[in-house]
Amino acid sequence: MGTKGMSVLRHIVEQERKFPQATGSLTGLLMDLIYAAKVISREVNKAGLVDILGLTGEENISGDEVKKLDEYANDKLFNAMDHGGHLCAMASEENDEIIPIPDQFPKGKYVLLFDPLDGSSNIDANVSIGTIFSIHRKKTDGENGTIEDCLQKGCDQIAAGYIIYGSSTVLVYTTGQGVNGYTLDPSVGEFLLSHEDIKTPPKGKIYSANEGNAKFWNEGTKKYISHLKEKDSDTGRPYSLRYIGSLVSDFHRNLLYGGIFLYPADYKDPKNPKGKLRLLYEASPLAFIIEQAGGMATTGKENIMDIVPTELHQKVPLIIGSKEDVLTYQKFVADNTG
């Protein structure tokens, strides 16, 4: 019997059976997340009909204006995850500090970090958006989670994934044993296996970048983008530009079709170049996924998975996608660094 069309629960349980030491706690955690995703998907699909579009009038810790649907997704994730006994703490892009598990609920051995609604600046325009999550094992002593449990390298993740809310709702995740994708069948209310053992092509023909920032990029990045635009049939150039402006959407397309997504350091202030994307909530989980699918993720100088976080809302440059494309980018940067 083939596995395509298998429910996500059955597929997770069958994968779990390969590890006799598994307790089922991670499976329970993932199922709580999946429930939250279904609820958020329902609200996204009717957002224009109820009063959850627009702004709340507040800003999050990163200075972004908070959308009503952002706030809704953040609350739903917390309420779905706080009582299951699988987590010792959570952290969200929308919250300044770590989120403790309420005292009345049992504590578990995992930490959950999430971006409740990535691409939320596009909500009102009906562009695909998504939830990104990362799971770590608790490393400190004691029952309650601490900030140290949250500030772990990407290579220490035990699971990561995202849910994209678009023409269909798709869950993609990894536990370090490859990458699988599941599509929500609204007629039965279940995620069904639709993309088994995803492998990203080693080289693509797509690049995704906000070229409105090109004047602030380093010389290596500028030359690399120019290189992609040149005609050379032997190397499959020119590449096609595809940029939605929703990280999870751009990443998902490039994961399946091959290519490279770039949000390099911003040199508006040459003495203080900065990245824009959050290490813990965006870069690290997507890096885990792309590496498991055969791709690569870097800041241009170091592997995303090797960065030791120093703060919850740390930002980094992100270049991620097909391995050959990312390696070529790194060579351009190295060759043009004085």
Contacts in CASP RR format, 6 or more apart in sequence:
PFRMAT RR
TARGET T0000
AUTHOR 0000-0000-0000
METHOD contacts of the structure
MODEL  1
MGTKGMSVLRHIVEQERKFPQATGSLTGLLMDLIYAAKVISREVNKAGLV
DILGLTGEENISGDEVKKLDEYANDKLFNAMDHGGHLCAMASEENDEIIP
IPDQFPKGKYVLLFDPLDGSSNIDANVSIGTIFSIHRKKTDGENGTIEDC
LQKGCDQIAAGYIIYGSSTVLVYTTGQGVNGYTLDPSVGEFLLSHEDIKT
PPKGKIYSANEGNAKFWNEGTKKYISHLKEKDSDTGRPYSLRYIGSLVSD
FHRNLLYGGIFLYPADYKDPKNPKGKLRLLYEASPLAFIIEQAGGMATTG
KENIMDIVPTELHQKVPLIIGSKEDVLTYQKFVADNTG
3 11 0 8 1.000
3 193 0 8 1.000
3 196 0 8 1.000
4 193 0 8 1.000
4 194 0 8 1.000
4 196 0 8 1.000
5 192 0 8 1.000
5 193 0 8 1.000
5 194 0 8 1.000
6 14 0 8 1.000
6 192 0 8 1.000
6 193 0 8 1.000
7 190 0 8 1.000
7 191 0 8 1.000
7 192 0 8 1.000
7 193 0 8 1.000
8 34 0 8 1.000
8 171 0 8 1.000
8 182 0 8 1.000
8 190 0 8 1.000
8 191 0 8 1.000
8 192 0 8 1.000
8 193 0 8 1.000
9 27 0 8 1.000
9 31 0 8 1.000
9 190 0 8 1.000
11 180 0 8 1.000
11 182 0 8 1.000
11 193 0 8 1.000
12 27 0 8 1.000
12 30 0 8 1.000
12 31 0 8 1.000
13 27 0 8 1.000
15 175 0 8 1.000
15 177 0 8 1.000
16 22 0 8 1.000
16 24 0 8 1.000
16 26 0 8 1.000
16 27 0 8 1.000
18 177 0 8 1.000
25 85 0 8 1.000
25 86 0 8 1.000
25 108 0 8 1.000
25 109 0 8 1.000
25 110 0 8 1.000
26 86 0 8 1.000
26 110 0 8 1.000
26 135 0 8 1.000
26 158 0 8 1.000
26 159 0 8 1.000
26 175 0 8 1.000
28 84 0 8 1.000
28 86 0 8 1.000
29 81 0 8 1.000
29 86 0 8 1.000
29 87 0 8 1.000
29 110 0 8 1.000
29 112 0 8 1.000
29 135 0 8 1.000
30 159 0 8 1.000
30 173 0 8 1.000
32 80 0 8 1.000
32 81 0 8 1.000
32 84 0 8 1.000
32 86 0 8 1.000
33 77 0 8 1.000
33 80 0 8 1.000
33 81 0 8 1.000
33 112 0 8 1.000
33 133 0 8 1.000
34 171 0 8 1.000
34 191 0 8 1.000
35 80 0 8 1.000
36 76 0 8 1.000
36 77 0 8 1.000
36 79 0 8 1.000
36 80 0 8 1.000
36 81 0 8 1.000
36 131 0 8 1.000
37 131 0 8 1.000
37 163 0 8 1.000
37 169 0 8 1.000
37 171 0 8 1.000
37 184 0 8 1.000
38 169 0 8 1.000
38 184 0 8 1.000
38 189 0 8 1.000
39 76 0 8 1.000
39 80 0 8 1.000
40 72 0 8 1.000
40 73 0 8 1.000
40 76 0 8 1.000
40 77 0 8 1.000
40 116 0 8 1.000
40 117 0 8 1.000
40 131 0 8 1.000
40 163 0 8 1.000
40 165 0 8 1.000
41 163 0 8 1.000
41 165 0 8 1.000
41 169 0 8 1.000
41 184 0 8 1.000
43 50 0 8 1.000
43 52 0 8 1.000
43 69 0 8 1.000
43 72 0 8 1.000
43 73 0 8 1.000
43 76 0 8 1.000
44 69 0 8 1.000
44 129 0 8 1.000
44 165 0 8 1.000
44 166 0 8 1.000
45 165 0 8 1.000
47 53 0 8 1.000
47 69 0 8 1.000
47 123 0 8 1.000
51 68 0 8 1.000
52 68 0 8 1.000
52 69 0 8 1.000
52 72 0 8 1.000
53 67 0 8 1.000
53 68 0 8 1.000
53 69 0 8 1.000
53 123 0 8 1.000
53 124 0 8 1.000
54 67 0 8 1.000
54 68 0 8 1.000
54 69 0 8 1.000
54 123 0 8 1.000
54 124 0 8 1.000
55 65 0 8 1.000
55 66 0 8 1.000
55 67 0 8 1.000
55 68 0 8 1.000
56 65 0 8 1.000
56 66 0 8 1.000
56 67 0 8 1.000
56 68 0 8 1.000
56 70 0 8 1.000
56 71 0 8 1.000
57 65 0 8 1.000
57 66 0 8 1.000
58 65 0 8 1.000
58 66 0 8 1.000
59 65 0 8 1.000
59 66 0 8 1.000
60 66 0 8 1.000
60 70 0 8 1.000
60 93 0 8 1.000
60 94 0 8 1.000
60 95 0 8 1.000
61 93 0 8 1.000
61 94 0 8 1.000
61 95 0 8 1.000
61 96 0 8 1.000
61 312 0 8 1.000
61 313 0 8 1.000
62 93 0 8 1.000
62 278 0 8 1.000
62 313 0 8 1.000
62 315 0 8 1.000
64 120 0 8 1.000
64 121 0 8 1.000
66 94 0 8 1.000
67 117 0 8 1.000
67 120 0 8 1.000
67 121 0 8 1.000
67 123 0 8 1.000
67 124 0 8 1.000
69 117 0 8 1.000
69 120 0 8 1.000
69 123 0 8 1.000
70 94 0 8 1.000
70 116 0 8 1.000
70 117 0 8 1.000
70 120 0 8 1.000
70 123 0 8 1.000
71 94 0 8 1.000
73 116 0 8 1.000
73 117 0 8 1.000
73 131 0 8 1.000
74 92 0 8 1.000
74 94 0 8 1.000
74 95 0 8 1.000
74 116 0 8 1.000
74 117 0 8 1.000
76 116 0 8 1.000
77 90 0 8 1.000
77 92 0 8 1.000
77 114 0 8 1.000
77 116 0 8 1.000
77 131 0 8 1.000
78 90 0 8 1.000
78 92 0 8 1.000
78 99 0 8 1.000
81 87 0 8 1.000
81 90 0 8 1.000
81 112 0 8 1.000
82 90 0 8 1.000
82 101 0 8 1.000
82 102 0 8 1.000
82 105 0 8 1.000
83 102 0 8 1.000
83 105 0 8 1.000
84 105 0 8 1.000
84 106 0 8 1.000
85 101 0 8 1.000
85 105 0 8 1.000
85 106 0 8 1.000
85 107 0 8 1.000
85 108 0 8 1.000
86 108 0 8 1.000
86 109 0 8 1.000
86 110 0 8 1.000
87 101 0 8 1.000
87 107 0 8 1.000
87 108 0 8 1.000
87 110 0 8 1.000
87 111 0 8 1.000
87 112 0 8 1.000
88 101 0 8 1.000
88 107 0 8 1.000
88 108 0 8 1.000
88 109 0 8 1.000
88 110 0 8 1.000
88 111 0 8 1.000
88 138 0 8 1.000
88 143 0 8 1.000
88 144 0 8 1.000
88 145 0 8 1.000
88 149 0 8 1.000
89 98 0 8 1.000
89 99 0 8 1.000
89 100 0 8 1.000
89 101 0 8 1.000
89 111 0 8 1.000
89 112 0 8 1.000
89 144 0 8 1.000
89 145 0 8 1.000
89 146 0 8 1.000
89 149 0 8 1.000
89 150 0 8 1.000
90 98 0 8 1.000
90 99 0 8 1.000
90 101 0 8 1.000
90 111 0 8 1.000
90 112 0 8 1.000
90 113 0 8 1.000
90 114 0 8 1.000
91 98 0 8 1.000
91 99 0 8 1.000
91 111 0 8 1.000
91 112 0 8 1.000
91 113 0 8 1.000
91 114 0 8 1.000
91 150 0 8 1.000
91 280 0 8 1.000
91 281 0 8 1.000
91 312 0 8 1.000
92 99 0 8 1.000
92 113 0 8 1.000
92 114 0 8 1.000
92 115 0 8 1.000
92 116 0 8 1.000
92 281 0 8 1.000
93 114 0 8 1.000
93 115 0 8 1.000
93 116 0 8 1.000
93 278 0 8 1.000
93 281 0 8 1.000
93 282 0 8 1.000
93 313 0 8 1.000
94 116 0 8 1.000
96 312 0 8 1.000
97 147 0 8 1.000
97 312 0 8 1.000
98 145 0 8 1.000
98 146 0 8 1.000
98 147 0 8 1.000
98 150 0 8 1.000
98 312 0 8 1.000
100 144 0 8 1.000
100 145 0 8 1.000
101 107 0 8 1.000
101 108 0 8 1.000
101 144 0 8 1.000
101 145 0 8 1.000
107 143 0 8 1.000
107 144 0 8 1.000
107 145 0 8 1.000
108 138 0 8 1.000
109 137 0 8 1.000
109 138 0 8 1.000
110 135 0 8 1.000
110 136 0 8 1.000
110 137 0 8 1.000
110 138 0 8 1.000
110 158 0 8 1.000
111 135 0 8 1.000
111 136 0 8 1.000
111 137 0 8 1.000
111 138 0 8 1.000
111 145 0 8 1.000
111 149 0 8 1.000
111 150 0 8 1.000
111 152 0 8 1.000
112 133 0 8 1.000
112 134 0 8 1.000
112 135 0 8 1.000
113 133 0 8 1.000
113 134 0 8 1.000
113 135 0 8 1.000
113 136 0 8 1.000
113 150 0 8 1.000
113 280 0 8 1.000
113 281 0 8 1.000
113 285 0 8 1.000
114 131 0 8 1.000
114 132 0 8 1.000
114 133 0 8 1.000
114 134 0 8 1.000
114 281 0 8 1.000
115 131 0 8 1.000
115 132 0 8 1.000
115 133 0 8 1.000
115 278 0 8 1.000
115 281 0 8 1.000
115 282 0 8 1.000
116 131 0 8 1.000
117 123 0 8 1.000
117 129 0 8 1.000
117 130 0 8 1.000
117 131 0 8 1.000
118 129 0 8 1.000
118 130 0 8 1.000
118 131 0 8 1.000
118 132 0 8 1.000
118 162 0 8 1.000
118 246 0 8 1.000
118 247 0 8 1.000
118 248 0 8 1.000
118 282 0 8 1.000
119 127 0 8 1.000
119 129 0 8 1.000
119 130 0 8 1.000
119 245 0 8 1.000
119 246 0 8 1.000
119 247 0 8 1.000
119 248 0 8 1.000
119 249 0 8 1.000
120 129 0 8 1.000
122 128 0 8 1.000
122 129 0 8 1.000
122 244 0 8 1.000
122 245 0 8 1.000
122 246 0 8 1.000
123 129 0 8 1.000
127 244 0 8 1.000
127 245 0 8 1.000
127 246 0 8 1.000
127 249 0 8 1.000
128 164 0 8 1.000
128 165 0 8 1.000
128 166 0 8 1.000
128 167 0 8 1.000
128 244 0 8 1.000
128 246 0 8 1.000
128 248 0 8 1.000
128 249 0 8 1.000
129 164 0 8 1.000
129 165 0 8 1.000
129 166 0 8 1.000
129 246 0 8 1.000
129 248 0 8 1.000
129 249 0 8 1.000
130 162 0 8 1.000
130 163 0 8 1.000
130 164 0 8 1.000
130 165 0 8 1.000
130 246 0 8 1.000
130 248 0 8 1.000
130 249 0 8 1.000
131 162 0 8 1.000
131 163 0 8 1.000
131 165 0 8 1.000
131 248 0 8 1.000
132 160 0 8 1.000
132 161 0 8 1.000
132 162 0 8 1.000
132 247 0 8 1.000
132 248 0 8 1.000
132 281 0 8 1.000
132 282 0 8 1.000
132 285 0 8 1.000
132 286 0 8 1.000
133 160 0 8 1.000
133 161 0 8 1.000
133 162 0 8 1.000
133 285 0 8 1.000
134 154 0 8 1.000
134 157 0 8 1.000
134 159 0 8 1.000
134 160 0 8 1.000
134 161 0 8 1.000
134 280 0 8 1.000
134 281 0 8 1.000
134 284 0 8 1.000
134 285 0 8 1.000
134 288 0 8 1.000
135 157 0 8 1.000
135 158 0 8 1.000
135 159 0 8 1.000
135 160 0 8 1.000
136 149 0 8 1.000
136 150 0 8 1.000
136 152 0 8 1.000
136 156 0 8 1.000
136 157 0 8 1.000
136 158 0 8 1.000
137 156 0 8 1.000
137 158 0 8 1.000
138 145 0 8 1.000
138 149 0 8 1.000
139 148 0 8 1.000
139 149 0 8 1.000
139 152 0 8 1.000
140 146 0 8 1.000
140 148 0 8 1.000
140 149 0 8 1.000
147 312 0 8 1.000
150 280 0 8 1.000
150 309 0 8 1.000
150 312 0 8 1.000
151 280 0 8 1.000
151 308 0 8 1.000
151 309 0 8 1.000
151 310 0 8 1.000
151 311 0 8 1.000
151 312 0 8 1.000
152 309 0 8 1.000
153 284 0 8 1.000
153 305 0 8 1.000
153 306 0 8 1.000
153 307 0 8 1.000
153 308 0 8 1.000
153 309 0 8 1.000
154 284 0 8 1.000
154 287 0 8 1.000
154 288 0 8 1.000
154 304 0 8 1.000
154 305 0 8 1.000
154 306 0 8 1.000
154 307 0 8 1.000
155 305 0 8 1.000
155 306 0 8 1.000
157 284 0 8 1.000
157 285 0 8 1.000
157 288 0 8 1.000
158 175 0 8 1.000
158 176 0 8 1.000
159 173 0 8 1.000
159 174 0 8 1.000
159 175 0 8 1.000
159 176 0 8 1.000
160 173 0 8 1.000
160 174 0 8 1.000
160 284 0 8 1.000
160 285 0 8 1.000
160 286 0 8 1.000
160 288 0 8 1.000
160 289 0 8 1.000
161 171 0 8 1.000
161 172 0 8 1.000
161 173 0 8 1.000
161 174 0 8 1.000
161 285 0 8 1.000
161 288 0 8 1.000
161 289 0 8 1.000
162 171 0 8 1.000
162 172 0 8 1.000
162 173 0 8 1.000
162 248 0 8 1.000
162 251 0 8 1.000
162 252 0 8 1.000
162 285 0 8 1.000
162 286 0 8 1.000
162 289 0 8 1.000
163 169 0 8 1.000
163 170 0 8 1.000
163 171 0 8 1.000
163 172 0 8 1.000
164 170 0 8 1.000
164 172 0 8 1.000
164 248 0 8 1.000
164 249 0 8 1.000
164 252 0 8 1.000
166 249 0 8 1.000
168 183 0 8 1.000
168 184 0 8 1.000
169 183 0 8 1.000
169 184 0 8 1.000
169 191 0 8 1.000
170 181 0 8 1.000
170 182 0 8 1.000
170 183 0 8 1.000
170 184 0 8 1.000
170 194 0 8 1.000
170 195 0 8 1.000
170 252 0 8 1.000
171 181 0 8 1.000
171 182 0 8 1.000
171 183 0 8 1.000
171 184 0 8 1.000
171 191 0 8 1.000
172 179 0 8 1.000
172 180 0 8 1.000
172 181 0 8 1.000
172 182 0 8 1.000
172 195 0 8 1.000
172 198 0 8 1.000
172 252 0 8 1.000
172 255 0 8 1.000
172 289 0 8 1.000
173 179 0 8 1.000
173 180 0 8 1.000
173 181 0 8 1.000
173 289 0 8 1.000
174 180 0 8 1.000
174 288 0 8 1.000
174 289 0 8 1.000
174 292 0 8 1.000
174 293 0 8 1.000
176 288 0 8 1.000
176 292 0 8 1.000
177 292 0 8 1.000
178 197 0 8 1.000
178 198 0 8 1.000
178 292 0 8 1.000
178 293 0 8 1.000
179 197 0 8 1.000
179 198 0 8 1.000
179 199 0 8 1.000
179 255 0 8 1.000
179 289 0 8 1.000
179 292 0 8 1.000
179 293 0 8 1.000
180 193 0 8 1.000
180 195 0 8 1.000
180 196 0 8 1.000
180 197 0 8 1.000
180 198 0 8 1.000
181 193 0 8 1.000
181 194 0 8 1.000
181 195 0 8 1.000
181 196 0 8 1.000
181 198 0 8 1.000
182 191 0 8 1.000
182 192 0 8 1.000
182 193 0 8 1.000
182 194 0 8 1.000
182 195 0 8 1.000
183 191 0 8 1.000
183 192 0 8 1.000
183 194 0 8 1.000
183 195 0 8 1.000
184 190 0 8 1.000
184 191 0 8 1.000
184 192 0 8 1.000
185 191 0 8 1.000
185 192 0 8 1.000
195 256 0 8 1.000
198 255 0 8 1.000
198 256 0 8 1.000
198 293 0 8 1.000
199 293 0 8 1.000
199 294 0 8 1.000
200 254 0 8 1.000
200 255 0 8 1.000
200 256 0 8 1.000
200 258 0 8 1.000
200 259 0 8 1.000
200 290 0 8 1.000
200 293 0 8 1.000
200 294 0 8 1.000
200 295 0 8 1.000
200 321 0 8 1.000
200 322 0 8 1.000
201 257 0 8 1.000
201 258 0 8 1.000
201 259 0 8 1.000
201 322 0 8 1.000
202 294 0 8 1.000
202 295 0 8 1.000
202 322 0 8 1.000
202 323 0 8 1.000
202 324 0 8 1.000
203 258 0 8 1.000
203 259 0 8 1.000
203 322 0 8 1.000
203 323 0 8 1.000
203 324 0 8 1.000
203 325 0 8 1.000
204 239 0 8 1.000
204 254 0 8 1.000
204 257 0 8 1.000
204 258 0 8 1.000
204 259 0 8 1.000
204 260 0 8 1.000
204 322 0 8 1.000
204 324 0 8 1.000
204 325 0 8 1.000
205 236 0 8 1.000
205 239 0 8 1.000
205 240 0 8 1.000
205 258 0 8 1.000
205 259 0 8 1.000
206 239 0 8 1.000
206 240 0 8 1.000
206 241 0 8 1.000
206 242 0 8 1.000
206 253 0 8 1.000
206 254 0 8 1.000
206 257 0 8 1.000
206 258 0 8 1.000
206 259 0 8 1.000
206 260 0 8 1.000
207 225 0 8 1.000
207 228 0 8 1.000
207 239 0 8 1.000
207 240 0 8 1.000
207 241 0 8 1.000
207 242 0 8 1.000
207 259 0 8 1.000
207 260 0 8 1.000
207 261 0 8 1.000
207 262 0 8 1.000
207 325 0 8 1.000
208 241 0 8 1.000
208 242 0 8 1.000
208 243 0 8 1.000
208 244 0 8 1.000
208 250 0 8 1.000
208 253 0 8 1.000
208 254 0 8 1.000
208 259 0 8 1.000
208 260 0 8 1.000
208 261 0 8 1.000
208 262 0 8 1.000
209 225 0 8 1.000
209 241 0 8 1.000
209 243 0 8 1.000
209 261 0 8 1.000
209 262 0 8 1.000
209 263 0 8 1.000
209 264 0 8 1.000
210 243 0 8 1.000
210 245 0 8 1.000
210 263 0 8 1.000
211 225 0 8 1.000
211 241 0 8 1.000
211 243 0 8 1.000
213 266 0 8 1.000
214 222 0 8 1.000
214 225 0 8 1.000
216 266 0 8 1.000
216 267 0 8 1.000
216 268 0 8 1.000
217 225 0 8 1.000
217 264 0 8 1.000
217 265 0 8 1.000
217 266 0 8 1.000
217 267 0 8 1.000
218 264 0 8 1.000
218 265 0 8 1.000
218 267 0 8 1.000
218 273 0 8 1.000
218 333 0 8 1.000
218 336 0 8 1.000
218 337 0 8 1.000
219 336 0 8 1.000
220 332 0 8 1.000
220 333 0 8 1.000
220 335 0 8 1.000
220 336 0 8 1.000
220 337 0 8 1.000
221 262 0 8 1.000
221 264 0 8 1.000
221 329 0 8 1.000
221 332 0 8 1.000
221 333 0 8 1.000
223 332 0 8 1.000
223 336 0 8 1.000
224 328 0 8 1.000
224 329 0 8 1.000
224 332 0 8 1.000
224 333 0 8 1.000
225 262 0 8 1.000
227 237 0 8 1.000
227 328 0 8 1.000
227 332 0 8 1.000
228 237 0 8 1.000
228 238 0 8 1.000
228 239 0 8 1.000
229 237 0 8 1.000
229 238 0 8 1.000
229 239 0 8 1.000
230 237 0 8 1.000
230 238 0 8 1.000
231 237 0 8 1.000
231 238 0 8 1.000
232 238 0 8 1.000
239 259 0 8 1.000
242 250 0 8 1.000
242 253 0 8 1.000
242 254 0 8 1.000
243 250 0 8 1.000
244 250 0 8 1.000
244 253 0 8 1.000
247 261 0 8 1.000
247 263 0 8 1.000
247 277 0 8 1.000
247 282 0 8 1.000
247 286 0 8 1.000
250 261 0 8 1.000
251 261 0 8 1.000
251 286 0 8 1.000
251 290 0 8 1.000
251 320 0 8 1.000
254 260 0 8 1.000
254 261 0 8 1.000
254 320 0 8 1.000
254 321 0 8 1.000
254 322 0 8 1.000
255 289 0 8 1.000
255 290 0 8 1.000
255 293 0 8 1.000
255 321 0 8 1.000
258 321 0 8 1.000
258 322 0 8 1.000
258 325 0 8 1.000
259 321 0 8 1.000
259 322 0 8 1.000
259 325 0 8 1.000
260 319 0 8 1.000
260 320 0 8 1.000
260 321 0 8 1.000
260 322 0 8 1.000
260 325 0 8 1.000
260 326 0 8 1.000
260 329 0 8 1.000
261 318 0 8 1.000
261 319 0 8 1.000
261 320 0 8 1.000
261 321 0 8 1.000
262 318 0 8 1.000
262 319 0 8 1.000
262 329 0 8 1.000
263 275 0 8 1.000
263 276 0 8 1.000
263 277 0 8 1.000
263 317 0 8 1.000
263 318 0 8 1.000
263 319 0 8 1.000
264 275 0 8 1.000
264 300 0 8 1.000
264 317 0 8 1.000
264 319 0 8 1.000
265 273 0 8 1.000
265 274 0 8 1.000
265 275 0 8 1.000
265 299 0 8 1.000
265 317 0 8 1.000
266 273 0 8 1.000
266 274 0 8 1.000
266 275 0 8 1.000
266 276 0 8 1.000
267 273 0 8 1.000
274 315 0 8 1.000
275 315 0 8 1.000
275 316 0 8 1.000
275 317 0 8 1.000
275 318 0 8 1.000
276 315 0 8 1.000
276 317 0 8 1.000
277 283 0 8 1.000
277 315 0 8 1.000
277 316 0 8 1.000
277 317 0 8 1.000
277 318 0 8 1.000
278 313 0 8 1.000
278 314 0 8 1.000
278 315 0 8 1.000
278 316 0 8 1.000
279 304 0 8 1.000
279 307 0 8 1.000
279 309 0 8 1.000
279 314 0 8 1.000
279 315 0 8 1.000
279 316 0 8 1.000
280 309 0 8 1.000
280 312 0 8 1.000
280 313 0 8 1.000
280 314 0 8 1.000
282 318 0 8 1.000
283 297 0 8 1.000
283 304 0 8 1.000
283 316 0 8 1.000
283 318 0 8 1.000
283 320 0 8 1.000
284 304 0 8 1.000
284 305 0 8 1.000
284 307 0 8 1.000
286 297 0 8 1.000
286 318 0 8 1.000
286 320 0 8 1.000
287 297 0 8 1.000
287 303 0 8 1.000
287 304 0 8 1.000
287 305 0 8 1.000
287 320 0 8 1.000
288 305 0 8 1.000
290 296 0 8 1.000
290 297 0 8 1.000
290 320 0 8 1.000
290 321 0 8 1.000
291 297 0 8 1.000
291 305 0 8 1.000
294 323 0 8 1.000
295 321 0 8 1.000
295 322 0 8 1.000
295 323 0 8 1.000
295 326 0 8 1.000
296 303 0 8 1.000
296 320 0 8 1.000
296 321 0 8 1.000
296 322 0 8 1.000
296 323 0 8 1.000
296 326 0 8 1.000
296 327 0 8 1.000
297 303 0 8 1.000
297 304 0 8 1.000
297 305 0 8 1.000
297 318 0 8 1.000
297 319 0 8 1.000
297 320 0 8 1.000
297 321 0 8 1.000
297 326 0 8 1.000
298 304 0 8 1.000
298 319 0 8 1.000
298 320 0 8 1.000
298 326 0 8 1.000
298 329 0 8 1.000
298 330 0 8 1.000
299 307 0 8 1.000
299 316 0 8 1.000
299 317 0 8 1.000
299 318 0 8 1.000
299 319 0 8 1.000
300 317 0 8 1.000
300 319 0 8 1.000
300 329 0 8 1.000
300 330 0 8 1.000
300 333 0 8 1.000
301 333 0 8 1.000
304 316 0 8 1.000
304 318 0 8 1.000
304 320 0 8 1.000
307 316 0 8 1.000
319 326 0 8 1.000
319 329 0 8 1.000
319 330 0 8 1.000
320 326 0 8 1.000
END
